[in-house]
Amino acid sequence: MNKKEANKITGGLSKPSKMPGFSYNLPATRCKIGSKLVKIPGSVCHGCYALKGRYRFPNVKDALERRYQQAMNNKEWVFGMVYLINTSNKKEFRWHDAGDIQSLEHLQRIFQVCEMTPSVKHWLPTRESVILSNINVDDVPDNLIIRLSASKVDGSAPKSWPWTSTVVTKGKTCPAAEQDNECRDCRACWDKSVKNIAYGKH
């Protein structure tokens, strides 16, 4: 496999400007819980950034949908992702800077990618608590942290999963807003010793 083949199989990686490494995104319109929360004022998904701006351009929508179709249906997707991540020369990877896990099978395929990229730390934020209820914490690869997100702004962190994230109007712990909206040397989201990340509402 080469990079051209891997990009065709996966739809390619994304490179969010604030992240220290690459990411992978899917259409926010495909989010299961998020597509319901986006309609509710006061939810963390209301006013979703991945439904605005450049995400509304037809070429971006088409690219996201191609990634979705490949992730769900292409049997070679795991190997394409492994190739791209292993050759990226980055130590951290974020799953879904837009979109979310779609099913237990989808999550298990992500587990395969993580297991086959052992030198990379993976972070997967999700709101899909029902999917997580079908696995044990011990099932998660050692190099992957899954953070279950709270549903409401200023709401409590979920209690059903050991690692979480919240969105707050006061008391944020994410430093990005003070450093040009970049992670820089912060790696708290990938750190299992950090139980909850509080992102500032913006």
C-alpha positions, -999 to 999 in steps of 0.1 A, spaced: 0 0 0 11 36 -7 -2 70 4 -23 74 -27 -40 41 -22 -45 47 15 -61 81 8 -85 66 -17 -95 38 8 -100 62 37 -109 95 22 -77 109 38 -69 125 71 -77 160 83 -53 185 99 -71 208 124 -50 239 130 -51 236 168 -41 200 170 -5 186 173 -13 159 148 -38 146 123 -74 137 128 -103 120 109 -137 135 105 -172 124 94 -203 145 85 -218 160 116 -252 153 100 -244 116 106 -241 121 144 -267 100 161 -271 118 195 -255 151 181 -281 154 154 -308 156 181 -288 178 205 -281 203 178 -318 213 179 -318 220 216 -307 254 230 -282 250 259 -269 217 246 -232 214 237 -241 206 201 -264 237 196 -247 259 170 -223 231 160 -192 245 142 -192 214 119 -225 225 103 -213 261 96 -186 279 76 -165 258 52 -184 227 63 -213 239 42 -193 240 9 -204 212 -15 -168 199 -19 -163 196 18 -197 179 23 -188 155 -5 -154 147 11 -169 141 45 -196 118 30 -169 98 11 -150 93 44 -182 81 60 -190 56 33 -154 43 33 -153 40 71 -186 21 72 -182 -1 41 -146 -5 29 -131 -37 43 -96 -22 37 -104 9 57 -85 -2 89 -53 -9 69 -56 24 50 -59 43 83 -30 24 99 -8 32 69 -16 70 71 -13 72 108 20 52 110 35 73 82 24 107 96 53 108 121 30 123 147 27 111 183 -10 120 188 -41 114 168 -76 127 173 -107 108 161 -136 129 148 -129 166 148 -163 165 132 -188 136 134 -189 107 159 -188 69 162 -217 52 143 -220 18 159 -203 -8 180 -188 -23 149 -174 11 139 -159 15 173 -143 -19 172 -127 -11 138 -112 20 155 -99 -2 182 -81 -23 155 -65 9 141 -53 18 176 -39 -16 183 -20 -15 150 -5 20 157 9 13 192 34 42 191 6 68 187 -17 81 214 -53 83 203 -81 104 217 -117 98 208 -144 123 221 -179 110 218 -215 116 229 -226 81 220 -231 68 255 -253 39 243 -225 25 222 -201 28 251 -225 9 273 -219 -22 252 -182 -23 260 -160 -26 291 -133 -1 299 -108 -30 297 -118 -36 260 -102 -2 251 -67 -3 237 -41 10 261 -31 38 237 -67 51 232 -86 74 256 -123 77 250 -139 108 266 -176 108 270 -190 143 265 -216 160 287 -248 169 268 -255 204 283 -234 235 287 -225 238 324 -239 203 329 -223 177 351 -198 152 336 -213 118 327 -209 92 355 -211 62 332 -175 64 319 -142 72 336 -130 99 312 -152 128 303 -154 163 289 -177 192 297 -184 226 282 -185 255 307 -191 292 308 -167 295 338 -139 273 352 -125 259 319 -93 238 321 -85 237 284 -59 264 277 -64 268 240 -83 301 242 -53 318 257 -28 304 231 -43 313 197 -68 284 199 -40 258 198 -30 229 219 7 238 217 24 217 244 -8 207 262 -18 170 259 -44 168 286 -70 154 262 -48 123 256 -38 119 293 -57 92 312 -46 108 345 -69 138 336 -104 126 343 -123 155 329 -115 183 304 -136 214 308 -137 234 275 -148 270 275 -180 278 257 -173 298 225 
